[in-house]
Every structure is written in C-alpha cells, then in structure tokens.
Amino acid sequence: MGIVAERNEDDAWSKVTVGRVADWRAAGVSAKRLRMLTKSGELVRIRRGAYATREIVAKAEADPGLRHALEVVASGEIRDGKGVASHQSAARLWRLSLLDAPPDKPLTLTVPRGTRDGSYRRPGLVSHAAELPDDHVTERYGVPVTTAARTVIDIARSATFRAGVVVADSALHERHSSKTDLRRVLARCEGWPGVARARRAVDFASPLAESALESCARVAFHEQGLPAPMLQTHILGADGGVIGRVDFCWAKYRTIAEADGLLKYQGRQDAIAELKRDRLLREAGYEVVHFTWQELFGEPERIAERVRAGFRRAIRIGADPRADASDYGEGPTAVGEERGRGRAW
C-alpha cells in the first residue's frame, strides 16, 4: 500500500492505492486530475483530504483488516516513521478477536518514547509512547504495525483479564503467534505497567478456543471455581461412531457445555440437528448444558451451577469412579488463583 513517486500524470493514479492529497500530488496527479478521477469514481474519498483507488476500496468491503488499513494510511499519522499501528488498530489489522468491538475511530498508534509531536494528540487518535524494538514491528497490508505477539501483550497489559484472554486465544488459534512468542515479548517488556496482568492472560490462553464467546466462557468457568474443561472434544457413541465435537467437556464428570453464539443456528434445520445431537449425547451418558452471551455476562453463577448439577448427576449414576463432589468447588475463585485449573481427569 506504499505511496509511489510516479510523475507520469496519465498513470500515476493507478500505481497509488491510498493517500492524502499531498501524496497524490507528489505522485504526479494534479489537483484538476484528482478532481476528475474522483468525479469518475476511479478514486474514492475515504476521509477529508484522503483518497483511495476504486479497486482497493472494493476489496476492502470484504476484508475488515484492509478496510482499517486504508483508514490508518489515510490518516497520515504513520508517515515519516513517526509511529506504528498498535493496540486495537493492530488487532484489527491482524483480524484478532476483541472482547469489545472497536469503533472505526479512534486509531491507535504507538510512537517511540521521547516523541513530541502535537499531531499525535488530537480527536480520533489514541497515541501510546513506548519502546518499539525492531522485532516488535512488522507490516500488514503495507502498513507498519506491531507484531501479533506485541499487539496481544499491549492489549492484555491495559485491559481486563477477560479481554486479554480473548485476544491471546485468538492470536494462538489463528497461528499469528505462539506462547513462546508471547513470553518473549513479556520478557522484553518486563517492568512495564500491566505486565503481570498480561502474563496471567498468556498463561491462561489456549489455541483451542475458537471464538470470543468460548474464551469468555473459559474465564467465567475459572472465576466460578470449576475445573478446567477439555476444549473441542470429539464424543463417541456406543457404536464407536463420532456423535460430534463439543465446545467444553469435563470427561471425568461426563458433562458437556456448549456456547450458543448468534450464528450457530442459522435456521430450523440447524436447530433440529442440534436437538438430535443433544439426544445422542445424553444417550451416550453425558449431561449437556447450553448457554448464551447474555447468560454468560448476566448470570455466570447460574451457568456454573448447571454445570455442577451435571457433575452431581454423573456422580450419582456412576461416572468416573475417581470423581468426587469435593473436587469441583462450590463457588467463585479469584482470577489468578490455581483452584480448578489444570486438573488431571
């Protein structure tokens, strides 16, 4: 998405994808030509004083990361090496899940410590001053941006534990980063504000969580004192065939929990198939608990109690003989404590 210094007015506009008026003028497009291209639809106004080619705007319609990249470049804030997209803007460029959907604005940047430039403190822009080692910076869509690992740590340092887990799970699941990468960045940022919080999120993170809802559920289970479930487990029926893959499974207690997102059931047939699947799971001896976003954020303790009720029923009918009611707790536990985590089944 770089700006091309092209002086031939006849084709310069086709070699520049996005830029401010000054960038287009530097590429050889006159003010008159710029107006003509905009009027014909070959160029599209992104924001005041910034234009992009019709082709790249069309591509951005289907690519949220590219769409945000156009906004970042059009802002003119990353020119001359003054800063890089970071935090929420970087997460959007990496297409990482976030707990709260970020607004189109403000843009979020990080500038090197000691940078003093008033243009970085204005409406529509959040600027952070921090060290930017070379191995913490890369490019996405031609835009300078913090690496996925640095992006996760930056957000996890400044957000809640739950929000940190959501973005860390996403980066691991999409294979944009690894735990080794994340811990390397943590070591480089030792002593920075919020590093202890970020470290807890990294330690808790899993590449098996497939959505923000599943990540939030993992945190809620932990906070409610439940043992850590297995994720994305295939359940077998009596005939040895696979009934299906479930979101969360406590095999020791033969209990399953399913996170029901808005897109999970897109029609009547999906709902019927889910009812049949639940019946087969119960016939195979499993308790099944469903929950939604609203329940998870409004009444997490009720979800936890339904899961515990499943545990108790399983124990009564003779699930894993190692299972014991005292093994799964009876109430919330603080984030960061080890109760209910990493148990062997």
Secondary structure, DSSP 4 states (H G I P E B T S, - for coil): -PPP----TTTHHHH--EEEHHHHHHTT--HHHHHHHHHHTSEEEEETTEEEEHHHHHHHHT-HHHHHHHHHHHHTTTGGGS-EE-HHHHHHHHT---SSPPPS--EEEEE-TT---GGGSSTTEEEEE----GGGEEEETTEEEE-HHHHHHHHHHHS-HHHHHHHHHHHHHTTS--HHHHHHHHHHTTTSTTHHHHHHHHHH--TT--SHHHHHHHHHHHHTTPPPPEEEEEEE-TTS-EEEEEEEEEGGGTEEEEE--TTS--SHHHHHHHHHHHHHHHHTT-EEEEE-HHHHHH-HHHHHHHHHHHHHHHHHTT--TT--GGGS-SS---TT--TTSS---
